[in-house]
Amino acid sequence: MKQPRDLATTLPSPTEMTNCHTCPALWYFKDRLWIKPRKEVLAYQGGRLMDQVLDVWLKCKQTNTPRTTQDALDQWDNKVEELRPQFDDDELLPLMASCRDALVVWLTLYGNVRENILLIQPKYHTPSTGKIDYVVEESGMAVIRERKVVSGFEAIDDTIAKYQLGWQPLCYAALFRHNYTPPMEVKYVEMEFLVRSLPGKGRYKPTPAAVRREPIYVPEWKERLWHASATATNEYMKWIENSWLTSSDECDTVPMEAIPRHTQNCIRKMVTKTGIREFACDFHKACLANIDPRRLDDFVCELEVERDGNSNAVS
């Protein structure tokens, strides 16, 4: 069975770092106990299916195996059918339809571009844990591609600005340089945004799906910046776990209030197409009532799902 990361031997993934900086409790719930809000389990499916379909597409390109756009779309539709028993159709199908539109755009723009594909979904465990979507070779240098399925409301320019010093491209460049043999220079990390379509609503017109690629250059000083930040964050994680969360063999007996909080992030303001809205942290309901999230119907614990073999735990 899968286990949470060994804090003593590896550095945190970019997602872990973001979660811990947002709130230590958020990190502990998601990355140590593997608790997720049920609504997040649904939202995760679009990116997961996109990875599955495009991984097969890239492997066929790598081996010169014939594959048509219709083959990829048929695979997508079959995967969606497999998910339908687990989720409400009213929530699942509109999400998957908008993701499918983005898949069609990607296949049209990049599906048949000739490239030397070096790696597809390589998994690394040192110095950090991470899985890169794919790596191609350009002019003797590596281009690392990281795929993101995003909402049509996403402000891509703002997101790109965040990624300039974001943990993910910096970490992935470090992982590739540390593990790939023979050594190869990284040209850049290319963020690949697959923007979902939006239906028309009220006075807003429908927005078509789109795909956009943006390079993030990662010189060696940025890698050192990531390493220093990841090391410091990992020491904080060790302190949280050693000081608070290993005081008992049973996590259920550890008082909820013993886990540190960054309470300024419990309610966050976000700018949307319709104005400024406030959003509560996914775990705000549990923290506010001082209840273990696993005791609430709003959440699912993936460790328990895997241990019990309960495939319907998210329904």
C-alpha positions in Angstrom: 0.0 0.0 0.0 1.2 3.5 -0.7 2.6 5.5 2.2 3.0 9.2 2.8 6.4 10.6 1.9 9.4 9.8 4.1 10.3 13.2 5.5 13.8 12.1 6.5 15.0 11.1 3.0 13.2 13.2 0.5 12.2 16.9 0.0 8.6 17.9 -0.4 6.9 18.1 -3.8 5.8 21.5 -5.1 2.2 20.7 -4.1 3.2 19.8 -0.6 5.2 23.0 -0.3 2.2 25.1 -1.4 -0.1 23.3 0.9 2.2 23.7 3.9 2.8 27.4 3.2 -1.0 28.0 2.9 -1.6 26.2 6.2 0.2 23.4 8.2 -3.2 21.7 8.9 -4.1 21.7 5.2 -0.7 20.0 4.5 -1.2 17.4 7.2 -4.7 16.5 6.2 -3.9 16.3 2.4 -0.4 15.0 2.3 0.0 13.0 5.5 -3.5 11.6 6.0 -4.5 11.9 2.3 -7.9 13.4 3.0 -9.5 15.2 0.1 -12.9 17.0 -0.2 -15.2 15.0 -2.3 -15.7 17.9 -4.7 -12.0 18.0 -5.3 -12.0 14.3 -6.2 -14.4 15.1 -9.0 -12.4 18.1 -10.2 -9.3 16.0 -10.3 -10.8 13.6 -12.8 -10.5 15.9 -15.8 -6.7 16.3 -15.5 -6.3 12.6 -14.7 -8.2 11.5 -17.8 -6.3 14.0 -19.9 -3.0 12.5 -18.7 -4.2 9.0 -19.6 -5.3 9.8 -23.1 -2.4 12.0 -24.0 0.1 9.6 -22.5 -1.2 6.9 -24.9 -1.0 9.4 -27.7 2.6 10.4 -27.0 3.7 6.7 -26.6 2.2 6.0 -30.0 4.1 9.0 -31.5 7.3 7.8 -29.8 7.0 4.3 -31.3 5.5 5.4 -34.7 2.3 3.5 -33.9 -0.7 4.8 -35.9 -3.4 6.6 -33.8 -6.1 8.9 -35.0 -7.9 11.8 -33.2 -11.0 9.6 -33.1 -9.1 6.9 -31.3 -8.1 9.4 -28.6 -11.7 10.7 -28.3 -13.1 7.2 -28.1 -10.7 6.5 -25.3 -11.8 9.6 -23.6 -15.5 8.8 -23.9 -14.9 5.2 -22.6 -13.1 6.5 -19.6 -15.9 9.0 -18.8 -18.4 6.1 -19.0 -16.3 4.2 -16.5 -16.6 7.2 -14.1 -20.3 7.7 -14.4 -21.3 5.2 -11.6 -19.1 7.1 -9.1 -20.3 10.7 -9.7 -23.5 12.6 -10.3 -24.0 13.1 -14.1 -25.1 16.7 -13.6 -21.6 17.5 -12.2 -19.4 15.0 -14.1 -20.7 15.3 -17.7 -20.4 19.1 -18.1 -16.9 19.1 -16.6 -15.8 16.2 -18.9 -17.4 17.9 -22.0 -15.5 21.1 -21.4 -12.2 19.1 -20.9 -12.9 17.1 -24.1 -13.1 20.4 -26.0 -9.6 21.3 -24.8 -8.4 17.8 -25.8 -9.6 18.4 -29.3 -7.8 21.7 -29.5 -4.5 20.1 -28.3 -4.8 17.3 -30.8 -5.5 19.8 -33.6 -2.6 22.1 -32.7 0.1 19.7 -31.5 -1.1 16.1 -32.0 0.9 15.5 -35.2 3.9 17.8 -34.6 7.1 15.9 -35.1 9.2 15.8 -31.9 11.9 13.7 -30.3 10.1 12.5 -27.2 12.6 11.5 -24.5 10.4 10.7 -21.5 6.7 10.3 -20.8 5.5 10.6 -17.2 8.9 9.8 -15.5 8.6 9.5 -11.8 11.4 10.7 -9.6 12.1 10.2 -5.9 15.3 12.1 -5.3 16.0 14.8 -4.2 12.2 15.3 -4.2 9.2 13.3 -5.3 7.7 14.3 -8.6 6.2 13.1 -11.9 6.9 15.1 -15.1 4.3 15.0 -17.9 6.8 14.6 -20.7 10.2 15.7 -22.0 11.2 16.4 -25.6 14.6 17.2 -27.1 15.2 20.5 -29.0 18.6 21.3 -30.5 20.3 18.9 -28.1 18.6 20.4 -25.0 15.7 19.2 -23.0 12.3 20.9 -22.9 10.2 19.7 -19.9 6.5 20.0 -20.4 4.0 20.3 -17.6 0.3 20.1 -18.5 -2.4 22.0 -16.7 -6.1 21.6 -17.4 -7.6 25.0 -16.3 -10.9 26.7 -16.2 -11.9 29.2 -18.9 -11.9 31.8 -16.1 -8.2 31.4 -15.5 -6.1 34.5 -15.9 -3.3 32.8 -17.7 -0.9 35.8 -17.8 -1.2 36.1 -14.0 -0.7 32.3 -13.6 2.5 32.5 -15.8 3.8 35.3 -13.6 3.4 33.1 -10.5 5.2 30.2 -12.2 8.3 32.3 -13.0 9.4 31.6 -9.4 6.9 28.8 -8.8 8.0 25.6 -7.1 6.8 23.3 -9.9 9.0 24.3 -12.9 12.0 25.0 -10.6 11.6 21.5 -9.0 11.1 19.7 -12.2 14.2 21.2 -13.8 16.2 20.1 -10.7 14.7 16.6 -10.8 15.5 16.1 -14.5 19.1 17.4 -14.1 19.7 15.3 -11.0 18.3 12.0 -12.5 18.7 12.0 -16.3 21.6 10.3 -17.9 23.6 11.1 -19.8 23.5 14.7 -18.5 21.5 17.1 -20.7 21.0 20.8 -20.3 17.4 22.0 -19.7 16.4 24.6 -22.3 13.3 25.6 -20.3 10.2 24.2 -18.6 7.2 24.7 -20.9 3.8 25.1 -19.1 1.1 23.7 -21.3 -2.3 25.2 -20.4 -5.4 23.3 -21.7 -8.2 25.8 -21.2 -11.6 24.3 -20.8 -14.6 25.7 -22.7 -17.3 27.7 -21.0 -21.0 27.6 -21.8 -22.9 30.8 -22.3 -24.7 32.0 -19.3 -26.9 35.1 -18.9 -25.1 38.0 -20.6 -21.9 36.0 -21.0 -21.2 34.4 -24.4 -19.8 30.9 -24.7 -16.0 30.7 -24.5 -14.3 28.1 -26.7 -11.6 25.9 -25.4 -7.9 26.9 -26.1 -4.4 25.6 -25.6 -1.4 27.8 -24.7 2.3 27.0 -24.1 4.6 29.3 -22.2 8.3 28.8 -21.4 9.7 29.2 -17.9 13.5 29.5 -17.9 15.2 27.9 -14.9 18.9 29.0 -14.5 20.9 27.3 -11.8 20.3 30.0 -9.2 16.6 29.3 -9.4 17.3 25.6 -8.7 19.3 26.6 -5.7 16.4 28.8 -4.6 14.0 25.9 -4.8 16.4 23.6 -2.9 16.9 26.1 -0.1 13.1 26.7 0.1 12.3 23.0 0.0 14.8 22.1 2.7 13.6 24.8 5.0 9.9 23.8 4.5 10.8 20.1 5.1 12.4 21.0 8.4 9.2 22.8 9.4 7.2 19.7 8.3 9.4 17.5 10.5 8.8 19.8 13.5 5.1 19.7 13.0 5.0 15.9 12.8 7.6 15.2 15.5 6.3 17.8 18.0 2.6 17.4 17.5 1.5 14.5 15.4 3.5 11.6 16.7 2.6 12.1 20.3 0.2 9.1 19.9 0.1 5.9 17.8 -3.4 6.8 16.8 -3.9 10.0 14.8 -7.5 10.1 16.0 -6.4 10.8 19.6 -4.3 13.8 18.6 -6.3 16.9 19.5 -7.3 18.8 16.4 -6.3 22.1 18.0 -2.7 20.8 18.4 -2.1 21.2 14.7 -0.8 24.7 13.9 -3.0 26.8 11.6 -2.5 29.8 9.3 -5.9 31.2 10.0 -5.5 34.2 7.7 -6.1 31.7 4.9 -9.3 30.2 6.3 -11.3 32.6 4.1 -9.7 33.9 0.9 -10.8 36.5 -1.6 -10.6 35.7 -5.3 -11.4 37.8 -8.4 -13.8 36.0 -10.7 -15.5 37.0 -13.9 -18.5 38.2 -11.9 -16.5 40.2 -9.3 -14.7 39.5 -6.0 -15.9 36.5 -4.1 -14.9 34.9 -0.8 -14.0 31.2 -0.6 -13.5 29.2 2.5 -10.7 26.7 2.8 -11.8 23.2 2.0 -11.2 22.1 5.6 -12.7 25.2 7.2 -15.9 23.4 8.2 -13.9 20.7 10.1 -11.5 23.2 11.7 -14.3 25.5 12.8 -16.1 22.6 14.5 -12.8 21.1 15.7 -13.7 17.7 14.1 -11.5 15.3 12.3 -12.4 15.6 8.6 -12.6 11.8 8.3 -15.7 11.9 10.4 -17.5 14.2 8.0 -19.3 13.1 4.8 -17.7 16.0 2.8 -14.3 14.2 2.7 -12.8 11.0 1.6 -9.5 9.5 3.0 -7.5 7.9 0.2 -5.4 5.8 2.6 -8.6 4.2 3.9 -10.0 3.7 0.4 -6.8 1.9 -0.7 -6.6 -0.1 2.5 -10.3 -1.2 2.4 -10.3 -1.6 -1.4 -13.6 0.4 -1.6 -13.8 1.7 -5.1 -17.1 3.4 -4.5 -15.9 5.6 -1.6 -16.2 8.8 -3.7 -19.8 8.2 -4.8 
